[in-house]
Amino acid sequence: MLVANLIGGLGNQMFQYASAWALASEHGMELKLDISDFHRFPPRRYLLDHFRVDAVIAQPSELARFDKDSNRLRAATRNVVAT
């Protein structure tokens, strides 16, 4: 599964979706969208639902798995860079 974290205006969302869709298609992966950051940026909102975009929104339980892995990756990267 590939999860694309979307943020920004419509143009950015379209680019992020298209890039993630191409990558997921190339590798035979399911694509899900993470739209959870829109609550932190009130002027921006998820807009792809106004188009015929076959997008599946990732559930919080799916995102929690990636957050945990991301934190582990960040910690490992800091350790490597610091040495």
Stockholm file with secondary structure:
# STOCKHOLM 1.0

chainA/1-83         MLVANLIGGLGNQMFQYASAWALASEHGMELKLDISDFHRFPPRRYLLDHFRVDAVIAQPSELARFDKDSNRLRAATRNVVAT
#=GR chainA/1-83 SS CEEEECCSSHHHHHHHHHHHHHHHHHTTCCEEEECGGGGGSTTCCCCGGGTTCCCCBCCHHHHHHHHHHHHHHHHHHHHHHHC
#=GC SS_cons        CEEEECCSSHHHHHHHHHHHHHHHHHTTCCEEEECGGGGGSTTCCCCGGGTTCCCCBCCHHHHHHHHHHHHHHHHHHHHHHHC
//
